Amino acid sequence: MIQLFYSPGTACLAPHFLLEELGIAYELVLIDTAKQQHQEATYLKLNPKGKIPFLIDGDLHLSESAAICLYLAEKYADAKQSSHFNPAVGTTERARLYQWMFYLSNTLQAELLSYFYPERLSNDEATAVQVKAHAEQRVAEMLRYIDTQLNITPGTYLLGQELSCADLFLFMLCRWTRGMTKPAREYPHLKPYLQKLFDRPSIRNSLAQEGISAPYY
Ligand SMILES: N[C@@H](CCC(=O)N[C@@H](CS)C(=O)NCC(=O)O)C(=O)O
């Protein structure tokens, strides 16, 4: 059976939402980062990066949240009558899916890491405070961009009418902004979009399984 190694609320959420959406049998394996379990030898042997999430599917050992999502969609979506998660290679939809997954993972997610871990970028406490403030400003610029895109794209989701793993990934990242001065849920087009995603059983079930309580995003 597929195993998803998770720590509540971390980058495991997007693959977790997708496993629920696809209705695949899977087992959740808790690696609690708050207890430093991701640095224990048994876990490092599996995933030398020492990061969450991590997926085992048969012989495949896979890290990187976005890569796990794309892999699950490619391998299972069609068989699970959820082919909207797996647009055909070479189509406009597939290109736009890649565009969003790369933007979200290497731009917004990366900036959020600077926001949450500014001390990794400077030994100096005052500088770390500045790094965090600058990261929050840049995240705000990105949220404004995403909000505008949601407005000009016909349909409810990032790709238009069809839900994709980019939406699940974006919900995860927007949840991480809930403590910011202007969280994602306060942008005019992100607000109904996030509410609609939050109404999906896949998202509610995953949050409940990870023991996450309100505020959810
Ligand atoms: N690019 C990786 C980032 C993974 C990552 O940094 N995960 C965090 C949790 S969100 C983690 O493992 N943090 C523990 C640490 O950095 O010590 C991905 O998207 O999977």
PDBQT file of the ligand as one rigid body, heavy atoms in Angstrom, charges set to zero:
ROOT
HETATM    1  N1  LIG A 301      10.736  21.348  -1.360  1.00  0.00    +0.000 N 
HETATM    2  C1  LIG A 301      10.300  20.423  -0.347  1.00  0.00    +0.000 C 
HETATM    3  C2  LIG A 301      10.306  21.152   0.989  1.00  0.00    +0.000 C 
HETATM    4  C3  LIG A 301      10.149  20.177   2.114  1.00  0.00    +0.000 C 
HETATM    5  C4  LIG A 301      10.229  20.874   3.452  1.00  0.00    +0.000 C 
HETATM    6  O1  LIG A 301      11.017  21.820   3.675  1.00  0.00    +0.000 OA
HETATM    7  N2  LIG A 301       9.408  20.360   4.363  1.00  0.00    +0.000 N 
HETATM    8  C5  LIG A 301       9.393  20.926   5.691  1.00  0.00    +0.000 C 
HETATM    9  C6  LIG A 301       7.979  20.851   6.262  1.00  0.00    +0.000 C 
HETATM   10  S1  LIG A 301       6.903  21.902   5.350  1.00  0.00    +0.000 SA
HETATM   11  C7  LIG A 301      10.312  20.146   6.581  1.00  0.00    +0.000 C 
HETATM   12  O2  LIG A 301      10.534  18.965   6.382  1.00  0.00    +0.000 OA
HETATM   13  N3  LIG A 301      10.867  20.839   7.564  1.00  0.00    +0.000 N 
HETATM   14  C8  LIG A 301      11.746  20.261   8.515  1.00  0.00    +0.000 C 
HETATM   15  C9  LIG A 301      13.089  20.910   8.458  1.00  0.00    +0.000 C 
HETATM   16  O3  LIG A 301      13.380  21.684   7.530  1.00  0.00    +0.000 OA
HETATM   17  O4  LIG A 301      13.880  20.641   9.361  1.00  0.00    +0.000 OA
HETATM   18  C10 LIG A 301       8.891  19.910  -0.654  1.00  0.00    +0.000 C 
HETATM   19  O5  LIG A 301       8.097  20.683  -1.192  1.00  0.00    +0.000 OA
HETATM   20  O6  LIG A 301       8.601  18.735  -0.379  1.00  0.00    +0.000 OA
ENDROOT
TORSDOF 0
